[in-house]
Amino acid sequence: MLKRAGVTHMLRASGAILGHGVFVLIGSGSAIATQKRLPAAMMLTEEIDIYPDGVPDPKDLSEVVTAAIGQGSPFHKTFGYYVDGVGPETATLPDGWRDRLITYTSPEAPGVTALCLEITDLAIAKLCAGREKDIAWLRAGLHAGLLTRTRIEERLAVLTDPRAPAPDVLASRLDAAAQSGHVPPA
């Protein structure tokens, strides 16, 4: 289970490796960094998904971070968590998501800022990914009252990314998250 201190540690390490101070945090780490109380089911991850913001080709720098402190690295083996360097295209997000980013800073990571997805935008990304672990994350968020079906549906209405699954697939996945059970096939 990843905690905020682990997110901060990985951000600090990423900043030191790249000499860069601003990262977009797009996975579960966004919620871990910005939410006060999360159910354990929403913290069941070993990694943060980040890319450096404001650079011409973030994918190249993301690969450097992944090589240094990614899955299977000595960093991962030592601390039990790792950084997955990704790119802006990794997550399927609703229109306007950048306007809703939440800034996360910590005194334990001076000079490093994470721009974190707002929790409903993160829910949309997880709904689009549609893996069992994503549906379980959504289910926990809905049951804890951190997410609402109404707000998710509002964001789905402004999801114009052509990579997004069909609306009926997304609706079926949301139904599955709102109940117990397994993810319906895509």
Order of alpha helices (4+ residues) and beta strands (2+ residues): alpha-beta-alpha-beta-alpha-alpha-beta-beta-beta-alpha-alpha-alpha-alpha
